């Protein structure tokens, strides 16, 4: 969360993607209230085409759940044995 907050200090405009990243970190840390406040800011600053995505994340956070991306495929341990 500290890195997301620091990144926002470098972005004078505080663009929606930086705010979204901070909201994701806040939700992952269990601070859903702060995450929802940050997402509201992201929605206000986001281009029209991106607002639906942030609104979907807001609904997830309202249920006290952080947004998670499902793995594309299971990860397996590499084998270094010669055949």
ABEGO torsion letter per residue (X at the ends): XAAAAAAAAABAAGBAAAAAAAAAAAAAAGBAAAAAAAAAAAAAABBAAAAAAAAAAAAAAAAGBBBBBBBABBBBBBBABBX
